[in-house]
Each structure stands twice: as structure tokens, then as C-alpha cells.
Amino acid sequence: WKVRNRGEEAKKRNCLRGQIIHTDELIQYEESCFKGDHYVECYIVKNGICVARGRIDVPIKA
């Protein structure tokens, strides 16, 4: 999984993110402290090679 925080507000709060997190779980829970347009990426890596990637947009308004 990869969740990315970027921009001035993330810098100001020292909350920059963007690293890929390894997990074998089928469900990954994430929280956000920021409103706006977000996205989450998911990668499937087999034998050290990325064989699939998905991305969903997650707009947060409240």
C-alpha cells in the first residue's frame, strides 16, 4: 500500500508520506488529517517484480 501526503500543510505538520508499506493483509485501514483530493495505490509484488498496480481516488471533504 502507498498513501501519500504532500503539499504545504503536510510539510507544516511534518506529515509528509509516500512510502510503500509491505503487508499480506487483505484489508488496510488508513486515516487522514487533511481535507482535499487524495489517492491510494496498491501494488502486487511477486518474486521482487511488480506484477499489478491499482489506484483509487479518495476525495475527503469533511
N, C-alpha and C positions, 0 to 999 in steps of 0.2 A: 504494500500500500504506500501511497505517497500523498500527503496533504501539504499544500504549500501556503504559507503566509508570506506576503511581500507587501511592499509599499511603505509609505511614511509612518502610518500608525503602527504597523508591525515593528518597524525599526525603533520607534519611540518607546514601545513597550518591551523591547528586547525579545520579541516573539517571532523572529524570522524562522521559517521552517521550509523544508523541501526535500528532506532526506527520504530515501526508500526504506521502509520498515519491513523486515522479514517476519512472516507469520504463516503458520499452517492452519490457522483458524478459518472457518467458513464465513464468520461474521466479524467485522471490525467496527468498534464504536469509536467515534471521534466527537470532540466538542470544539466549538469556535466562540471566540470572544469578539468577533468582528462582523459587522454587517457588510453586505455587498455581494459581489459575484465571486463565487468560489468554485473549485473543481477538485475532484478526487480521481486519482489514477490507480489502477490495479494492474500488476504485472504477473505473468506466469513464467517462471524461470525453470527450465529443465536442463540438467547437466551443464549449468553455467551459461545457458543461452536463453535469451528472452524469446519465447515462442508465441506469446499473446500479450496484448495490452488493451485495456479499456479505460475510458474516461467518461465521467458524468459531470455535468454542470450542477452546482448546488447554490442557487441564489438564496441568501439569507437577508430577510427584510426586517426582522424584529430584534 
